[in-house]
Amino acid sequence: MNDEKSPVTILVPGWMHERSVQRIDAAFRMVRTERVDPALLTSEMKRDVRGIAAMGFREPVDAALIDALPNLEIIASFGVGYDAVDARHAGGKGIVVTNTPDVLTEEVADTAVGLLINTVRELPRAEAYLRAGRWERDGNYPLTPMTLRGRHVGIYGMGRIGMAIAKRLEAFGLAIAYHNRRPVERLGYAYHASLEDMARAVDTLICVVPGGAATEKTVNAAIFRALGPDGVFINIGRGSTVDEEALASALRDGTIRAAGLDVFANEPRVPQALIDLPNAVLLPHVASASVHTRNAMADLVVDNLISWFSARKPMTPVAETAHILAKTT
């Protein structure tokens, strides 16, 4: 693709990062709909759209939308997770799906470690204590019963982000274990074939797995019981992986000691039961939310579209569609 604007039509349904929008508009013929809904597609859109750029972790690019666009070739998804994209259906129709891995790995890993430290050392509560004037009025903030020292961390999902978290925590001198569907070749950390076995062996569980049916509510009451009364649970993966009612109960009755959460099952709605708990540190899904990292993610969405329609290959295809070759033009 040269510097001239391509005649290829790209659909942007619903909200999209403004940097992506500007670049798509500059490079392609962009069309938009207010939300992801096949009923909003005009006959011209159905005929012309060859690519979609969407927020793949929240915008439902489902079979109905895919089937409504007979000339669709690529769905460029913003984010590592693409829970809302029916990638299997797309792959079956020869449509490639891409996501934005790697460019957010370090930022999310930084946030996971920061969230763990905040949770264990109660730093948000200590700051609130100072801001309320209590340091001067009541004296020093109470000693925290927890410390990072000597903790044994289990990482649920040893992919790119899990590896980056493990590398950071290893530098803190912490023991690392992990649970995946299968062991990672030549990885020295202790592997556990089941999540419950790992939870029983560690006192700190960090959840990094993507959403979807395979992981839905896999972190449940049994896992919290296995983690135990000194247990700390951190989630920067997907809220759907956690039974939030069971988590609130475990925090309330002392089954585990504390939790730090950046993701929730029904965002932006956070269960009041979690908000009310003093031993839960809650963030509004900000793990990758720096200008630097979100711009890099936005660029990769567009770079995948440009690469597909110029070099005829995607840069970062997801596993379900990695086998797809571009049709000759």
C-alpha positions in Angstrom: 0.0 0.0 0.0 1.5 3.4 -1.0 0.9 6.7 0.6 -2.4 7.3 -1.3 -5.6 6.4 0.5 -6.8 2.9 -0.2 -10.3 2.3 -1.6 -10.7 -0.6 0.8 -13.7 -0.1 3.1 -13.1 -0.6 6.9 -15.9 -0.7 9.3 -15.4 0.7 12.8 -18.5 -0.3 14.9 -19.0 1.4 18.2 -16.2 3.0 20.2 -12.6 2.8 19.0 -9.4 4.4 20.2 -9.1 7.8 18.5 -5.6 7.2 17.2 -6.8 4.1 15.4 -9.8 6.0 14.0 -7.6 8.8 12.7 -5.1 6.4 11.0 -7.9 4.2 9.5 -9.6 7.3 8.1 -6.3 8.5 6.6 -5.4 5.1 5.1 -8.7 3.6 4.1 -12.3 4.4 3.3 -13.8 4.3 6.8 -17.4 3.7 7.7 -18.9 3.7 11.2 -21.9 2.5 13.0 -23.0 3.7 16.5 -22.7 0.2 17.9 -22.0 -3.4 16.8 -25.3 -4.4 15.3 -25.9 -6.0 11.9 -29.2 -4.1 11.7 -27.3 -0.9 11.4 -25.4 -2.0 8.3 -26.5 -0.4 5.0 -26.6 -2.4 1.8 -23.6 -0.5 0.7 -21.7 -1.5 3.8 -22.6 -5.1 3.4 -21.3 -5.0 -0.1 -18.1 -3.0 0.4 -16.7 -3.7 3.9 -13.6 -5.9 3.7 -12.2 -5.2 7.2 -13.4 -4.5 10.7 -11.6 -2.6 13.5 -13.2 -3.3 16.9 -12.6 -3.5 20.6 -12.4 -7.2 20.7 -12.7 -7.7 24.4 -16.0 -5.9 24.7 -17.6 -5.3 21.2 -19.5 -8.5 20.1 -18.2 -9.2 16.7 -20.3 -12.4 16.5 -21.3 -14.8 13.8 -24.3 -12.6 12.8 -22.1 -9.6 12.1 -19.5 -11.7 10.3 -22.2 -13.4 8.1 -23.7 -10.0 7.2 -20.5 -9.0 5.5 -19.9 -11.4 2.6 -16.6 -9.7 1.5 -15.1 -9.5 5.0 -11.4 -10.5 5.1 -10.0 -9.4 8.4 -11.1 -8.4 11.9 -8.5 -6.2 13.6 -9.1 -6.4 17.4 -7.9 -3.9 19.9 -6.4 -5.7 23.0 -4.8 -9.0 23.7 -8.1 -10.6 24.7 -10.6 -11.0 22.0 -13.3 -12.6 24.0 -16.2 -10.9 22.1 -14.9 -11.9 18.6 -16.1 -15.2 17.3 -12.7 -16.1 16.0 -13.5 -19.7 15.4 -16.5 -18.8 13.2 -14.3 -16.2 11.4 -11.6 -18.8 10.8 -14.0 -21.2 9.4 -15.0 -18.6 6.8 -11.4 -17.8 5.9 -11.5 -14.5 7.7 -8.3 -13.6 9.7 -8.6 -12.1 13.2 -5.7 -10.1 14.7 -5.1 -8.8 18.2 -2.5 -6.6 19.9 -0.1 -8.7 21.9 3.4 -7.8 23.1 3.0 -4.0 23.0 1.1 -4.1 26.3 3.0 -6.9 28.0 5.4 -4.9 30.1 2.8 -2.3 31.1 0.3 -4.9 32.3 3.1 -6.8 34.2 4.1 -3.6 35.9 0.5 -3.0 37.0 0.2 -6.6 38.3 3.2 -6.2 40.5 2.1 -2.8 41.7 -1.4 -4.1 42.5 0.2 -7.0 44.4 2.3 -4.6 46.5 -0.6 -2.3 47.1 -2.7 -5.2 48.3 -0.1 -6.8 50.6 1.2 -3.5 52.1 -2.2 -1.7 52.1 -0.7 1.4 50.4 -4.0 2.9 49.2 -5.4 2.7 52.7 -2.2 4.2 54.1 -2.5 7.1 51.7 -6.2 7.6 52.6 -5.1 7.6 56.3 -2.7 10.4 55.6 -5.1 12.5 53.4 -7.7 12.3 56.1 -5.3 13.9 58.6 -5.1 10.8 60.7 -1.3 10.5 60.7 -1.1 13.8 62.6 -4.2 13.2 64.7 -3.9 9.5 65.5 -0.3 8.7 65.0 1.4 6.2 62.7 -0.5 4.0 60.3 -0.8 0.5 61.9 1.8 -2.1 60.9 0.6 -4.2 58.0 0.1 -7.8 58.9 1.2 -8.9 55.4 4.5 -8.6 53.6 5.8 -9.6 50.2 8.8 -11.2 51.9 8.7 -15.0 51.7 5.6 -15.3 49.5 5.2 -18.1 47.1 3.4 -17.0 43.9 1.3 -19.1 41.6 0.6 -17.7 38.1 -2.5 -18.9 36.4 -1.7 -18.4 32.7 2.0 -18.5 31.8 1.8 -16.7 28.5 3.6 -13.5 27.5 2.2 -11.4 30.4 2.6 -14.2 32.9 6.2 -14.6 32.0 6.8 -10.9 32.4 5.2 -11.0 35.8 7.2 -14.0 36.9 10.5 -12.3 35.8 9.7 -9.3 37.9 8.7 -11.3 41.0 11.7 -13.5 40.7 13.8 -10.4 41.0 12.0 -9.7 44.3 13.3 -13.0 45.5 9.9 -14.8 45.4 9.3 -18.5 44.6 7.3 -18.9 41.4 4.9 -21.7 40.3 2.4 -21.8 37.4 -0.6 -23.6 35.9 -1.3 -23.8 32.2 -3.1 -26.5 30.2 0.4 -27.9 29.6 3.9 -27.2 30.8 6.0 -24.5 29.0 9.1 -26.1 27.5 12.4 -25.4 29.2 10.8 -23.2 31.9 12.3 -23.7 35.3 9.3 -22.7 37.5 7.3 -25.4 39.2 4.4 -26.6 37.1 1.1 -27.8 38.5 -1.3 -29.8 36.3 -4.4 -28.4 38.1 -5.3 -24.9 39.4 -6.5 -26.3 42.7 -3.2 -28.2 43.3 -1.2 -25.0 42.6 -3.5 -22.9 44.9 -2.8 -25.4 47.7 1.0 -25.1 47.1 1.2 -21.3 47.1 -0.1 -18.3 49.1 -0.4 -15.8 46.3 -2.4 -16.4 43.1 -2.2 -14.2 40.1 -4.7 -14.7 37.4 -3.6 -13.8 33.8 -5.8 -16.1 31.7 -8.1 -14.8 29.0 -11.9 -15.0 29.2 -14.2 -17.4 27.5 -16.1 -20.6 28.2 -12.9 -22.6 29.1 -11.9 -20.3 31.9 -15.3 -19.0 33.2 -15.4 -19.0 37.0 -12.5 -21.4 37.2 -11.3 -19.3 40.2 -14.0 -20.3 42.6 -14.7 -21.2 46.2 -12.7 -24.4 46.0 -9.6 -22.4 44.8 -10.0 -19.9 47.6 -10.2 -22.6 50.2 -7.0 -24.2 48.7 -5.2 -20.8 48.8 -5.9 -20.5 52.5 -6.2 -17.9 55.2 -2.9 -16.1 54.3 -3.9 -16.2 50.6 -3.8 -13.2 48.3 -5.6 -13.2 45.0 -4.6 -10.8 42.1 -6.6 -10.6 38.8 -5.4 -8.7 35.8 -6.7 -11.1 33.3 -10.5 -11.2 32.8 -13.3 -10.8 35.4 -15.2 -13.7 33.9 -12.6 -16.1 35.2 -13.7 -15.4 38.8 -16.8 -16.4 40.8 -17.1 -12.9 42.3 -19.7 -13.9 44.8 -17.4 -16.7 46.1 -14.5 -14.2 46.2 -16.5 -11.7 48.2 -17.5 -14.4 50.7 -13.9 -15.7 50.9 -12.6 -12.1 51.7 -15.4 -11.5 54.2 -15.1 -14.7 56.2 -11.3 -15.0 56.2 -11.0 -17.9 53.8 -8.3 -15.7 52.1 -6.7 -12.6 53.4 -6.9 -10.1 50.6 -7.4 -9.5 46.9 -6.4 -7.0 44.2 -8.6 -6.7 41.1 -8.2 -4.7 37.9 -11.0 -6.6 36.0 -14.6 -7.5 36.7 -17.2 -9.8 35.2 -19.7 -7.0 34.3 -17.5 -3.9 33.7 -17.9 -1.1 34.6 -20.3 -2.4 37.2 -18.4 -3.7 40.2 -20.2 -5.7 42.8 -21.0 -3.7 45.9 -20.0 -6.6 48.0 -16.4 -6.1 46.8 -16.5 -2.4 47.1 -17.5 -2.6 50.7 -14.6 -4.9 51.7 -11.5 -3.2 53.3 -9.3 -6.1 52.2 -10.0 -5.6 48.5 -7.9 -3.2 46.3 -10.0 -2.3 43.3 -8.8 -0.7 40.0 -11.0 0.4 37.0 -9.3 -1.9 34.4 -6.2 0.3 34.0 -3.5 -2.4 33.5 -2.5 -1.2 30.0 -4.0 2.3 30.4 -1.0 4.6 29.7 -0.9 6.9 26.8 2.2 5.2 25.6 0.8 1.7 25.6 -2.7 2.4 24.4 -1.2 4.3 21.4 1.0 1.3 20.6 -2.1 -0.9 20.7 -4.0 1.5 18.5 -1.2 1.5 16.0 -1.0 -2.3 15.9 -4.7 -2.5 15.0 -4.1 -0.3 12.0 -0.8 -1.8 11.1 -2.5 -5.2 10.9 -5.0 -3.8 8.4 -2.3 -2.1 6.3 -0.2 -5.3 6.3 -3.1 -7.4 5.2 -4.2 -5.2 2.4 -0.7 -4.5 1.2 1.7 -7.3 2.0 -1.3 -9.8 2.1 -0.4 -11.2 5.5 -1.4 -10.2 9.1 1.2 -9.2 11.6 -0.4 -10.7 14.8 -3.1 -13.3 13.9 -4.8 -15.1 16.7 -4.4 -18.8 17.0 -7.8 -19.7 15.6 -7.0 -17.9 12.3 -3.2 -18.2 12.1 -3.5 -20.7 9.3 -5.4 -18.4 6.9 -3.6 -17.2 3.8 -4.7 -14.1 2.0 -6.7 -14.6 -1.2 -4.9 -13.5 -4.3 -6.3 -10.2 -5.7 
